[in-house]
């Protein structure tokens, strides 16, 4: 009798432990639809139609019972089949090296696919945006190195498990709200692990020291390090040193004031400056395309100013945030900027031309004619003897035609000058060589 009681008590304890374990097991709930049955459900999500018997027992359903639409079926997460998920490269700038597991490194290409185990190494002027299976996006900044530790999905349930390892650099995440208990989004660094459930946040790792920063823009994240966990709400961040717990949440710097920045510029190399921000020891400036948020350039600045920023004509989004003494980057301000093609510099006025025509001879007379340049006030005709170098004739005129008696036989250089009063200078014509033979000498 006593033995029977002991067996009964032991059975009750075992039953309670199994029930407790079942209660603690993460479950996914499926709502039955017209045409569904347990066999098709098991085949679809467990990968084996024969597992429908387990589903029947787990949900305490009579085998002879027809399951009506709307019934909620509990499926333990550990029973569900996971498939590899793929990530896509939707934006790419600069040189990025892709390392597939067990293969030679290769250049990353726009539209390329990334799988679990792949790593990316970004150049100092590079950036990449990756889109995950659920539509979440990661923006990797220059100099980053990241590995896809896990990319998987639970069929078409919408549950996606995405885990990344950031060795250095910075990543900005825009995570869609996670669906179901199997969904996970995690970024680990040498100092901490950051977990989220639908938010916008940033994680950075300092090269060499491994010190990490986590900053939350929207939503909430949990940062785990050295056995301790810190919850960060929107507008807060923390700093983590390897082997140490996270610092207490610290308010992020507010968005800087960009109201004085111009909205339209017609220069190719521009200067942007804004008021200094209290508590900021530096600034992060990001330049994005206004239409698709593609990161075009990123600069870390020591002052609230950037010079010689070279931009092609187009529309841009300038995103600026302050950096505090712990290296935490604050909330961003956004400013739309349009760069238009600079107006061409006015062409210089063409140099006025003064042209002396060949002389016309008429008996004992010779006539000289020249054009009238713009802004010419009066003229001076010069006839210089080649033998002596002395001027034979030099006189000012208001007209552009002049007739003179033939000079004595000899060789002469003839030119005309026009006085440009606006420019206060003489404009000289071409030189004409005049030869008077002895036979032309007057009697």
Secondary structure, 3 states (H helix, E strand, C coil): CHHHHHHHHHHHHHHHHHHHHHHHCCEEEEECCCCCCHHHHHHHHCCCHHHHHHHHHHCCCCCCCCCCCCCEEEEEHHHCCCEECCEEEEEEECCEEEECCCCCCEECCCCCEECCCCEEEECCCCEEEEECCCCCEEEECCCCEEEEEEEEECCCCCCEEEEEEEEEEEEEEECCCCCCCCCEEEEECCCCEEEECCCEEEEEECCCCCCEEEEEEECEEEEEECCEEEEEECCEEEEECCCCCCCCCEECCCCCCCCCCCCEECCCEEEEECCCCCCCCEEEEEEEECCCCCEEEEEEECCCEEEEEECCCEEEEEEEEEECCCCCECCCEEEEEEECCCCCCCCCCCCCCCCECCCEEECCEEEEEECCCCCEEEEEEEEEECCCCCEEEEEEECCCEEEEECCCCEEEEEEEEEEECCCCEEEECCCEEEEECHHHCCC
